[in-house]
Structure formats: C-alpha cells, structure tokens
Amino acid sequence: MARENDYSFEEILKVIEAHRMGKKSKDICAELHIDPTTFYRWQRRYGKFVDKFAELKNENEKLKFVYESLFERHEEMLEALDIFLKKIKN
C-alpha cells in the first residue's frame, strides 16, 4: 500500500479533481494503491485548493478575454491614429 507522502501536492489535487469530474473513489484508491481513508483525508485537506484552483482558472479565462479585447481595441486605435496623422501631414 502506498503512503500518503509518496504523492506530490499536484498529484493529490489531480486525484481530487478526477473524483469531482466523476471518477469513483473506489477506482482511484485501487489505481493508486491507497486506503479509502487516505483518499477522504486528502479530499478533506486539499479539496478547498481544488475549488480555489477552478475559481482561478475561470477568472484567468475571463481576464484573457478582456486582455484580447483591449489589445484589439488598442490596435484599432493605433491604426486610426496613424491614418489621422497621415492626413494632417498632407
């Protein structure tokens, strides 16, 4: 049987996330050779990190969209400014 400290923090988070995505705890325990008590201890200890990670991923996606929109608008404004400056020079 594997010990709890045989798994990294990231591996534990992936296990908990897999369970939340529908994978059965029984299957996870068998695959990792861990006791169900260990799995549920991990879930209790690290579950909040999985929640926070999911929240941060969603926020990151929103911020990426905002950044892309602002970048496109910035490019449009630079083009308009360039056209305007060329007209002034002529």
Secondary structure, DSSP 8 states (H G I E B T S, - for coil): ---GGGS-HHHHHHHHHHHHTT--HHHHHHHHT--HHHHHHHHHHHHHHHHHHHHHHHHHHHHHHHHHHHHHHHHHHHHHHHHHHHHHH-
